[in-house]
Amino acid sequence: MRAFNFFLICTSFLALILVYGQKYRTEDVQTQVIELQSKIDQKLQIMSALEADWAYLNQPGRMQAIVDRHAETLNIAQINATQYGRFEDLPMRPAEPDQQGLDALLSSLEAGIDPNELAGLSSQ
């Protein structure tokens, strides 16, 4: 009976040591988490300030003044809307899809043929 009691006391002390060790490890991890959270908050504040600076630096009125000042040096020309195409120049969509082409595509996919490879072969 004495041996059993001695075993229980030793086991209790061992469990006590392990529990205290776990407690201190947990406290260390908790302090690390708090430090990381404070670093994250600092970085978020810095990012917020940088985003505000970026918004200020990219204001169209400010950018126009810079462009006007350096236009001659950089050989920058104003873009006119007439340089782009018009909606009338775009081709109209077909009224119905090309059923033969769609069937050929699906049958080639079912056969395991990659249509991209066929397109690459026909363009060469």
ChimeraX attribute file (.defattr): number of C-alpha atoms within 10 A of each C-alpha:
attribute: neighborCount
match mode: 1-to-1
recipient: residues
	/A:1	6
	/A:2	7
	/A:3	8
	/A:4	9
	/A:5	10
	/A:6	11
	/A:7	12
	/A:8	12
	/A:9	12
	/A:10	12
	/A:11	12
	/A:12	12
	/A:13	12
	/A:14	11
	/A:15	12
	/A:16	12
	/A:17	12
	/A:18	11
	/A:19	12
	/A:20	11
	/A:21	12
	/A:22	12
	/A:23	12
	/A:24	11
	/A:25	12
	/A:26	12
	/A:27	12
	/A:28	12
	/A:29	12
	/A:30	12
	/A:31	12
	/A:32	12
	/A:33	12
	/A:34	12
	/A:35	12
	/A:36	12
	/A:37	12
	/A:38	12
	/A:39	12
	/A:40	12
	/A:41	12
	/A:42	12
	/A:43	12
	/A:44	12
	/A:45	12
	/A:46	12
	/A:47	12
	/A:48	12
	/A:49	12
	/A:50	12
	/A:51	12
	/A:52	12
	/A:53	11
	/A:54	11
	/A:55	11
	/A:56	13
	/A:57	12
	/A:58	12
	/A:59	10
	/A:60	11
	/A:61	11
	/A:62	11
	/A:63	13
	/A:64	13
	/A:65	11
	/A:66	11
	/A:67	16
	/A:68	11
	/A:69	11
	/A:70	12
	/A:71	14
	/A:72	10
	/A:73	9
	/A:74	9
	/A:75	7
	/A:76	11
	/A:77	9
	/A:78	7
	/A:79	8
	/A:80	7
	/A:81	8
	/A:82	7
	/A:83	7
	/A:84	8
	/A:85	9
	/A:86	9
	/A:87	8
	/A:88	7
	/A:89	7
	/A:90	8
	/A:91	7
	/A:92	8
	/A:93	7
	/A:94	7
	/A:95	6
	/A:96	6
	/A:97	9
	/A:98	9
	/A:99	9
	/A:100	9
	/A:101	10
	/A:102	11
	/A:103	11
	/A:104	12
	/A:105	15
	/A:106	14
	/A:107	12
	/A:108	14
	/A:109	12
	/A:110	10
	/A:111	9
	/A:112	9
	/A:113	13
	/A:114	12
	/A:115	14
	/A:116	9
	/A:117	10
	/A:118	11
	/A:119	10
	/A:120	9
	/A:121	9
	/A:122	8
	/A:123	7
	/A:124	5
